[in-house]
């Protein structure tokens, strides 16, 4: 008999909060197939930083995406297959950006800041007008350093997920100034780039292009570790690829990411040493557990 390694001390509270995100926890159709749940492309992974793309792509698989590509900003693939995750398809960034069957894009995880990284981002902005695009990490730093790129920002759904230092770069102000007025900083970035903005940190702030805001209350200090942001990008990207409306995908993805960390804390993993990959797996469990609970009502 299977015994779940997860538990929640406050499942009723999680279920109450999850009611904000009905599409996120809707049951799957018995007639669905992998194409039903979209194809996400994750672009980044410069030499020495391949792990960031793998974490985001893995989180997208755990997030329920039908198919996931990992695209590496390298001349050749760093490996032929990810042994621990053979479900993920691999390509160089250039190869992946030539495809026309992608439902949504994530760009920036381990992308790097060199000339090749800038070219990848320029190409990404040029081709993403019809598909949702999430920019994270190095893509945000490049966007801040090259203001002319803002003019090429997608006319469709754009999501930016800065931590406070990246937010400061995007606005040309200090990290301390961002932290002093987080709501205002998120709103200014959303207006400047016509984007959904996730200002990460304690009580992550989500601001929509129309100025509406959402303060996330899930999560704990276990999220303060390498790769946590990559996992968040993969989860949100996965939900966008699945066709969930942008506002619910972004807000719900942020909430699910934090709630998964709360599940790990309650499951005696604890906050210290919580791994990014553990968060992705816990998010899968929680999404399915909540879907079952809502279906049983």
C-alpha positions as CSV (number, residue, x, y, z in Angstrom):
1,X,0.0,0.0,0.0
2,X,1.3,3.5,-0.9
3,X,2.0,5.8,2.0
4,X,2.3,9.4,1.1
5,X,5.4,11.2,2.5
6,X,3.5,14.4,2.8
7,X,1.0,15.8,5.2
8,X,-0.4,19.2,6.1
9,X,-1.3,20.4,9.6
10,X,-3.7,23.0,8.1
11,X,-5.3,21.3,5.0
12,X,-8.6,22.9,5.6
13,X,-7.0,26.4,5.5
14,X,-5.1,25.4,2.3
15,X,-8.3,24.2,0.7
16,X,-10.1,27.5,1.6
17,X,-7.3,29.5,0.1
18,X,-7.2,27.3,-3.0
19,X,-10.8,28.3,-3.8
20,X,-9.4,31.5,-5.4
21,X,-7.9,29.3,-8.2
22,X,-10.7,27.1,-9.6
23,X,-9.0,26.3,-12.9
24,X,-5.8,25.3,-11.2
25,X,-7.7,22.6,-9.2
26,X,-10.2,21.5,-11.8
27,X,-10.3,17.7,-12.5
28,X,-8.7,16.4,-15.7
29,X,-11.0,15.1,-18.5
30,X,-10.9,11.4,-19.1
31,X,-10.7,12.2,-22.8
32,X,-7.6,14.4,-22.5
33,X,-4.2,13.7,-23.9
34,X,-0.7,15.2,-23.6
35,X,-1.6,17.9,-26.2
36,X,-4.4,19.0,-24.0
37,X,-2.0,20.3,-21.4
38,X,0.3,22.3,-23.6
39,X,4.0,22.4,-24.4
40,X,6.3,24.6,-22.4
41,X,9.8,25.6,-23.6
42,X,12.3,26.6,-20.9
43,X,15.3,28.6,-22.3
44,X,18.5,29.3,-20.4
45,X,21.2,27.1,-19.1
46,X,24.5,28.7,-20.1
47,X,27.6,26.6,-19.6
48,X,28.0,25.8,-15.9
49,X,24.3,26.7,-15.2
50,X,22.5,23.8,-16.8
51,X,20.9,22.9,-13.5
52,X,18.6,26.0,-13.5
53,X,16.9,25.0,-16.7
54,X,16.6,21.4,-15.5
55,X,14.9,22.6,-12.2
56,X,12.4,24.8,-14.1
57,X,11.6,22.1,-16.6
58,X,11.2,19.5,-13.9
59,X,8.9,21.7,-12.0
60,X,6.8,22.2,-15.2
61,X,6.4,18.5,-15.5
62,X,5.4,18.2,-11.9
63,X,3.0,21.1,-12.6
64,X,1.1,19.1,-15.0
65,X,2.3,20.3,-18.4
66,X,1.8,17.9,-21.3
67,X,5.3,18.3,-22.8
68,X,8.4,20.2,-21.7
69,X,11.4,21.3,-23.6
70,X,14.7,22.4,-22.0
71,X,16.8,24.7,-24.3
72,X,20.4,25.3,-23.4
73,X,22.3,28.5,-24.3
74,X,25.3,26.4,-25.4
75,X,26.8,25.4,-28.8
76,X,26.0,21.8,-28.1
77,X,23.8,19.9,-25.7
78,X,25.6,19.3,-22.4
79,X,24.2,15.8,-22.3
80,X,22.0,13.6,-24.5
81,X,19.4,12.9,-21.9
82,X,18.6,13.9,-18.3
83,X,18.8,10.5,-16.7
84,X,16.7,11.4,-13.7
85,X,14.1,13.1,-15.9
86,X,14.0,11.4,-19.4
87,X,10.5,12.9,-19.9
88,X,12.1,16.3,-20.6
89,X,13.1,16.9,-24.3
90,X,16.4,18.6,-24.9
91,X,17.6,21.1,-27.5
92,X,20.0,24.0,-27.8
93,X,18.4,27.4,-27.3
94,X,18.7,28.2,-31.0
95,X,17.1,24.9,-32.0
96,X,14.3,25.4,-29.6
97,X,13.5,28.9,-30.6
98,X,13.1,27.7,-34.2
99,X,10.1,25.6,-33.2
100,X,6.5,26.7,-33.8
101,X,4.6,24.3,-31.6
102,X,5.3,25.9,-28.2
103,X,2.3,26.9,-26.0
104,X,4.3,29.1,-23.6
105,X,7.9,30.1,-22.9
106,X,10.1,30.6,-19.9
107,X,13.4,32.4,-20.5
108,X,16.3,33.4,-18.2
109,X,17.0,30.5,-15.8
110,X,20.8,30.2,-15.8
111,X,20.8,32.1,-19.1
112,X,24.0,34.0,-18.4
113,X,24.9,37.7,-19.2
114,X,27.2,37.4,-22.2
115,X,26.7,38.2,-25.8
116,X,25.2,34.9,-26.6
117,X,22.7,35.4,-23.8
118,X,21.7,38.7,-25.1
119,X,21.1,37.3,-28.6
120,X,18.9,34.5,-27.1
121,X,16.8,37.1,-25.2
122,X,16.5,39.3,-28.3
123,X,15.3,36.3,-30.3
124,X,12.9,35.3,-27.6
125,X,11.3,38.7,-27.5
126,X,11.0,38.8,-31.2
127,X,9.1,35.5,-31.4
128,X,6.9,35.5,-28.3
129,X,4.2,38.0,-29.5
130,X,1.6,35.3,-29.8
131,X,2.5,33.1,-26.8
132,X,2.9,33.8,-23.1
133,X,6.4,34.5,-22.0
134,X,7.9,34.5,-18.5
135,X,11.2,36.2,-17.9
136,X,13.3,35.4,-14.9
137,X,16.8,35.7,-13.4
138,X,19.4,36.7,-16.0
139,X,16.8,37.7,-18.6
140,X,15.7,40.4,-16.1
141,X,19.2,41.7,-15.6
142,X,19.7,41.9,-19.4
143,X,16.4,43.6,-19.8
144,X,17.5,46.2,-17.2
145,X,20.9,46.7,-18.8
146,X,19.5,47.1,-22.3
147,X,16.4,49.4,-22.0
148,X,15.8,49.3,-25.8
149,X,14.6,45.7,-25.4
150,X,11.5,46.9,-23.6
151,X,10.2,48.1,-27.0
152,X,10.3,44.5,-28.2
153,X,8.4,43.1,-25.2
154,X,5.5,40.8,-26.2
155,X,2.1,42.3,-27.0
156,X,0.5,39.2,-25.5
157,X,1.1,37.8,-21.9
158,X,4.4,38.8,-20.3
159,X,5.3,37.7,-16.8
160,X,8.3,39.1,-14.9
161,X,9.5,37.4,-11.7
162,X,12.2,39.6,-10.1
163,X,13.7,39.3,-6.6
164,X,14.2,42.7,-4.9
165,X,17.6,43.3,-6.4
166,X,16.4,42.5,-9.9
167,X,13.4,44.7,-9.4
168,X,15.8,47.5,-8.4
169,X,17.7,47.1,-11.6
170,X,14.5,47.2,-13.7
171,X,13.6,50.5,-12.0
172,X,17.0,52.0,-11.6
173,X,16.7,52.2,-7.8
174,X,18.3,50.4,-4.9
175,X,17.2,47.1,-3.4
176,X,16.4,49.0,-0.1
177,X,14.1,51.4,-2.0
178,X,12.3,48.4,-3.5
179,X,11.8,46.7,-0.1
180,X,10.7,50.0,1.5
181,X,7.7,50.2,-0.9
182,X,7.2,46.8,-2.4
183,X,3.7,47.4,-3.6
184,X,4.7,50.6,-5.4
185,X,7.8,48.9,-7.0
186,X,5.7,46.0,-8.3
187,X,3.2,48.4,-9.7
188,X,5.8,50.5,-11.5
189,X,7.4,47.5,-13.1
190,X,4.0,46.2,-14.2
191,X,3.2,49.6,-15.8
192,X,6.6,50.0,-17.4
193,X,6.6,46.6,-19.1
194,X,2.9,46.1,-19.4
195,X,3.4,42.8,-17.5
196,X,2.3,40.6,-14.7
197,X,5.0,41.1,-12.0
198,X,5.9,38.7,-9.2
199,X,8.0,40.6,-6.7
200,X,9.5,37.7,-4.8
201,X,10.3,37.7,-1.1
202,X,8.4,37.5,2.2
203,X,4.7,37.9,1.2
204,X,5.4,37.9,-2.5
205,X,3.6,40.7,-4.4
206,X,1.8,40.0,-7.7
207,X,0.8,43.0,-9.8
208,X,-1.2,42.7,-13.0
209,X,-0.9,45.0,-16.0
210,X,-4.2,46.7,-15.0
211,X,-2.7,47.6,-11.6
212,X,-4.6,45.1,-9.5
213,X,-2.5,43.5,-6.8
214,X,-2.4,40.2,-4.8
215,X,-0.3,39.6,-1.7
216,X,0.6,35.9,-1.3
217,X,0.5,34.5,2.2
218,X,1.8,31.0,1.6
219,X,5.4,29.9,2.0
220,X,8.1,30.0,4.6
221,X,11.9,30.5,4.9
222,X,12.6,27.1,3.4
223,X,12.1,28.9,0.0
224,X,15.3,30.9,0.6
225,X,17.6,28.5,-1.3
226,X,19.2,28.0,-4.7
227,X,16.8,27.0,-7.4
228,X,13.6,28.0,-5.6
229,X,12.9,30.7,-8.1
230,X,13.6,28.4,-11.0
231,X,10.9,26.0,-9.7
232,X,8.5,28.9,-9.4
233,X,9.1,29.9,-13.0
234,X,8.6,26.3,-14.1
235,X,5.3,26.1,-12.2
236,X,3.9,29.3,-13.5
237,X,5.1,28.5,-17.0
238,X,3.4,25.1,-16.8
239,X,0.1,26.6,-15.9
240,X,0.3,29.2,-18.7
241,X,1.1,26.4,-21.2
242,X,-2.0,24.5,-19.9
243,X,-4.2,27.4,-20.9
244,X,-5.0,28.7,-17.5
245,X,-5.7,32.5,-17.7
246,X,-2.7,34.6,-17.0
247,X,-3.9,36.2,-13.8
248,X,-4.9,32.9,-12.2
249,X,-1.8,31.1,-13.5
250,X,0.5,33.7,-12.0
251,X,-1.3,34.2,-8.7
252,X,-2.1,30.5,-8.3
253,X,1.4,29.4,-9.2
254,X,2.9,31.7,-6.6
255,X,0.5,30.4,-4.0
256,X,1.0,26.7,-4.9
257,X,4.8,27.2,-4.8
258,X,4.6,28.6,-1.3
259,X,2.0,26.2,-0.1
260,X,4.2,23.3,-1.2
261,X,6.9,24.6,1.0
262,X,4.5,24.7,3.9
263,X,3.6,21.1,3.2
264,X,7.3,20.1,3.3
265,X,7.7,22.0,6.6
266,X,4.7,20.1,8.0
267,X,6.0,16.8,6.7
268,X,9.1,17.2,8.9
269,X,11.5,18.1,6.0
270,X,11.8,21.4,7.9
271,X,12.8,24.8,6.5
272,X,16.6,24.5,6.8
273,X,18.0,22.6,3.8
274,X,14.7,22.4,1.9
275,X,15.7,21.6,-1.7
276,X,14.1,23.2,-4.8
277,X,13.4,19.8,-6.3
278,X,11.5,18.8,-3.2
279,X,9.2,21.8,-3.6
280,X,8.2,20.8,-7.1
281,X,7.3,17.3,-6.0
282,X,5.3,18.6,-3.1
283,X,3.5,21.0,-5.4
284,X,2.3,18.1,-7.5
285,X,1.0,16.2,-4.5
286,X,-0.8,19.2,-3.1
287,X,-2.4,20.1,-6.5
288,X,-3.7,16.6,-6.9
289,X,-4.8,16.4,-3.2
290,X,-6.8,19.6,-3.5
291,X,-8.3,18.6,-6.8
292,X,-9.6,15.4,-5.2
293,X,-10.9,17.3,-2.2
294,X,-12.9,19.7,-4.4
295,X,-14.2,16.9,-6.6
296,X,-15.5,15.1,-3.5
297,X,-17.6,18.1,-2.4
